[in-house]
């Protein structure tokens, strides 16, 4: 593979010592020639030391997740940024599948799907169905235009769902957001439990930016109404599962808890 220029690989992490070495090793092996930058949010484990074994560009950051990603974009220099989460291991074909889209001036966002562990096979099937219908929206495995992210100032006030804020901004600029149906990485995080955490952070973000009443209204639409609509759509191709409905509602309730709790001072990634 020829040396790749004008692309930075950014890994935002905190207390990721269990997975970080494998993540960075996969990046070095499968995305050679790219600039690797790690942003560590005051880890109390060995994460920062592990990162320095792979790159001399390790920065200490703090703040809500959206602000940290915005800071990553400011410190990067390439035209494109690749965000890889610290518990994601990119496959050897990741760059081969992604690269051609980066030459298209109408594309601002490209992401692939994950393989991942999940304790409930039906949840995994439901989750994959959503991605196939709506496209994937996650910074864990995504290349995007750096200038478009820097133009999205509102991300600096978002702690969860910051990926959707940026993706929507890109599409509102008339740019394409591409989701490849190939599984291009392995996400070493149990998916269902990960959704509880993600929805909770997303709920906290609504309280950062909205009044309590508006935050609850937004939470209802995002965490209750929309997932139930997705469940009803899923039941058209799959028999009705009340167990799955219960889990969908339970995850949504966890997002509402995030709205009610808000964020404590100094809380971050």
C-alpha positions in Angstrom: 0.0 0.0 0.0 1.3 3.5 -0.8 1.9 5.9 2.0 -1.3 7.7 2.9 -1.1 11.5 3.3 -3.6 14.0 4.8 -5.3 11.5 7.0 -5.1 11.2 10.8 -6.3 8.3 12.9 -7.7 9.6 16.3 -8.3 7.4 19.3 -10.2 9.0 22.2 -9.9 6.8 25.3 -10.1 6.6 29.1 -9.0 3.7 31.2 -8.8 1.4 28.2 -5.8 -0.7 29.1 -7.7 -4.0 28.5 -8.2 -3.3 24.8 -5.9 -0.4 23.8 -2.8 -2.2 22.8 -4.8 -4.5 20.5 -6.7 -1.6 19.1 -3.5 0.4 18.3 -1.7 -2.6 17.0 -4.5 -3.3 14.5 -4.4 0.4 13.4 -0.6 0.3 12.9 -0.8 -3.0 11.0 -3.9 -2.3 8.8 -3.7 1.5 8.4 0.0 1.9 7.7 1.4 5.3 6.9 -1.3 7.3 8.7 -0.7 9.7 11.6 -1.9 8.1 14.9 -3.0 10.4 17.6 -4.3 9.3 21.0 -6.3 11.5 23.3 -6.3 10.3 26.9 -8.9 11.6 29.4 -6.8 11.4 32.6 -6.8 7.6 32.8 -6.0 6.1 36.2 -4.7 2.8 34.6 -1.8 2.2 32.2 -3.6 3.5 29.1 -1.4 6.5 28.5 1.8 4.4 28.8 0.4 1.8 26.4 -0.4 4.6 23.9 3.1 6.0 24.0 4.5 2.6 22.8 2.6 3.2 19.5 2.9 7.0 19.0 4.6 10.0 20.4 1.4 12.0 19.8 -0.5 11.3 23.1 -2.5 14.3 24.5 -4.3 14.6 27.8 -7.8 16.0 27.4 -10.9 16.5 29.4 -14.5 17.6 29.0 -17.7 16.2 27.4 -17.1 13.7 24.7 -18.1 16.1 21.9 -15.7 18.7 23.1 -12.9 16.1 23.2 -13.6 15.0 19.6 -13.6 18.6 18.5 -10.2 19.2 20.2 -9.0 16.1 18.4 -10.0 17.6 15.1 -8.2 20.9 16.0 -5.0 19.0 16.8 -5.2 16.9 13.6 -3.8 18.3 10.4 -5.2 16.0 7.7 -8.1 16.7 5.4 -9.7 13.5 6.7 -10.0 12.1 10.2 -10.5 8.5 11.1 -12.0 7.9 14.5 -11.5 4.5 16.0 -12.7 3.6 19.5 -10.2 2.1 21.9 -12.1 -1.2 22.0 -12.4 -1.5 18.2 -10.0 -3.6 16.2 -10.0 -2.8 12.5 -9.8 -5.6 10.0 -7.1 -5.9 7.2 -9.7 -4.9 4.6 -10.9 -1.7 6.4 -8.9 0.8 4.3 -9.4 -1.1 1.0 -13.2 -0.8 1.5 -13.2 2.9 2.7 -10.5 4.6 0.6 -12.3 5.1 -2.7 -15.1 7.2 -1.0 -12.5 9.7 0.3 -11.8 10.8 -3.3 -15.5 11.7 -3.8 -16.0 15.5 -3.1 -19.7 14.8 -2.3 -18.9 12.4 0.5 -18.3 13.7 4.0 -18.7 10.6 6.2 -17.9 6.9 5.6 -18.4 4.1 8.2 -18.5 0.4 8.2 -20.3 -2.1 10.4 -18.9 -4.1 13.3 -18.7 -7.6 14.4 -19.5 -7.6 18.1 -20.4 -9.9 21.1 -24.0 -9.8 22.3 -25.7 -11.8 25.0 -29.1 -11.7 23.2 -29.1 -12.9 19.6 -32.5 -11.3 18.9 -31.2 -7.9 20.1 -28.2 -8.3 17.7 -30.6 -9.1 14.8 -32.8 -6.1 15.7 -29.7 -3.8 16.0 -28.3 -4.9 12.7 -31.7 -4.4 11.0 -31.6 -0.7 12.2 -28.2 -0.2 10.8 -29.2 -1.7 7.4 -32.3 0.6 7.2 -30.9 3.8 8.7 -27.2 3.6 8.2 -24.6 3.4 11.0 -24.0 6.5 13.2 -21.0 6.0 15.3 -17.5 7.5 15.6 -16.1 4.1 16.6 -15.3 3.1 13.1 -15.6 6.2 10.8 -13.8 8.4 8.4 -15.0 12.0 8.1 -13.9 15.3 6.6 -12.1 17.3 9.2 -13.3 20.7 8.0 -16.9 19.6 8.3 -16.4 18.5 11.9 -14.7 21.8 12.8 -17.6 23.7 11.3 -20.0 21.8 13.6 -19.5 24.0 16.7 -22.5 22.5 18.5 -20.7 19.2 19.1 -18.7 20.9 21.8 -21.8 20.8 24.1 -22.7 17.2 23.5 -21.7 14.3 25.7 -23.6 11.4 24.0 -25.0 11.3 20.5 -22.2 13.6 19.3 -21.7 11.3 16.3 -25.3 11.9 15.2 -24.9 15.7 15.6 -21.9 15.7 13.3 -23.5 13.3 10.8 -26.7 15.4 10.6 -24.6 18.6 10.1 -22.7 16.9 7.3 -25.9 15.8 5.5 -27.4 19.3 6.0 -24.4 20.6 4.0 -25.6 18.5 1.1 -22.9 15.9 1.6 -23.3 12.1 1.5 -22.9 10.0 4.7 -22.1 6.5 3.5 -22.6 3.3 5.5 -20.9 0.2 4.1 -22.6 -3.1 4.8 -19.3 -4.9 5.2 -18.2 -5.9 8.7 -14.9 -4.0 8.8 -13.9 -4.2 12.5 -14.6 -6.0 15.7 -16.0 -4.0 18.6 -14.8 -5.7 21.8 -17.7 -4.5 23.9 -20.9 -6.4 24.8 -23.5 -4.6 22.6 -26.5 -4.5 24.8 -24.8 -3.2 27.9 -23.0 -0.7 25.6 -26.4 0.7 24.5 -27.4 1.3 28.2 -24.3 3.4 28.6 -24.7 5.2 25.3 -28.3 6.1 25.9 -27.5 7.4 29.4 -24.8 9.7 28.0 -27.2 10.8 25.3 -29.8 11.7 27.9 -27.2 13.7 29.8 -26.5 15.6 26.7 -30.1 16.7 26.3 -29.9 18.3 29.8 -26.7 20.1 28.8 -28.4 21.9 26.0 -32.1 22.1 26.8 -34.5 23.0 29.6 -35.7 20.1 31.7 -39.1 20.0 30.0 -37.6 20.1 26.5 -34.9 17.6 27.4 -37.6 15.1 28.6 -39.6 15.7 25.4 -36.5 15.1 23.3 -35.7 12.0 25.4 -39.2 10.6 24.8 -38.8 10.9 21.1 -35.3 9.5 20.9 -35.5 6.8 23.6 -39.1 5.7 23.6 -41.1 6.6 20.5 -38.4 6.0 17.8 -37.1 2.7 19.2 -40.7 1.4 19.5 -41.3 2.3 15.8 -38.1 0.4 14.9 -39.4 -2.6 16.9 -42.7 -2.5 15.0 -40.9 -2.3 11.7 -38.7 -5.2 12.8 -41.7 -7.4 13.7 -42.8 -7.2 10.0 -39.9 -9.4 9.1 -39.7 -11.3 12.3 -42.3 -12.7 14.7 -43.4 -10.4 17.5 -41.2 -10.7 20.6 -42.4 -9.1 23.8 -39.1 -9.9 25.4 -37.3 -7.7 22.8 -40.0 -5.0 23.3 -39.3 -5.1 27.0 -35.6 -4.7 26.5 -36.1 -1.8 24.0 -38.2 0.0 26.5 -35.7 -0.7 29.3 -32.8 0.7 27.3 -35.0 3.8 26.5 -35.8 4.2 30.2 -32.1 4.3 30.9 -31.8 7.2 28.5 -34.6 9.0 30.4 -32.6 8.4 33.6 -29.7 10.2 31.9 -32.0 13.2 31.2 -33.2 13.3 34.8 -29.7 13.0 36.3 -27.9 15.4 34.0 -24.1 15.7 34.4 -22.1 16.4 37.5 -19.3 19.0 37.4 -16.0 17.7 35.9 -17.8 14.7 34.4 -16.2 13.7 31.1 -15.5 10.9 28.7 
